[in-house]
Amino acid sequence: MLGESVLAQFTRFVIVGVSSNGVYALLFVALASLGSFTANLVGVAASTVLANELHRRHTFHAAGRVGWFQTQWEAGGLALIGLGLSTASLAAVHILFPGTGTYVQVLVVIAVGGMFGAARFLALRGWVFRAPNFSGLEPAQQ
């Protein structure tokens, strides 16, 4: 098992991100006939729920200290920022490059998600899945 260093957690974060982006891409392509914004919303929602749970269980080993609902609520809130960025990037593609194919749209959304990923990693690590203080030292009583 990988250790709990930042590098080990980031490696697992990237593996989960690649996997959930694969789910996103499959859903986006499958639902593209409903329109890119609908396909994006469904893809982001489904891949986010999956990624949040995988991060809880595997990336940050937090299943024992953070519940499923708390994970979806807090990490899902972060994902709303990603949804806003992906929607804005799709709108820009539609305006700047009308008639762009589905696969190019998927690549744009995944690229934007990848850029947002580093900030998401830091927020998940420092806020949502923060490990308890194991120093063994109790705060001073006053």
Secondary structure, DSSP 8 states (H G I E B T S, - for coil): ---SSHHHHHHHHHHHHHHHHHHHHHHHHHHGGG-HHHHHHHHHHHHHHHHHHHIIIIIS--TTTS-HHHHHHHHHHHHHHHHHHHHHHHHHHHHHSTT--HHHHHHHHHHHHHHHHHHHHHHIIIIIT-----S-------
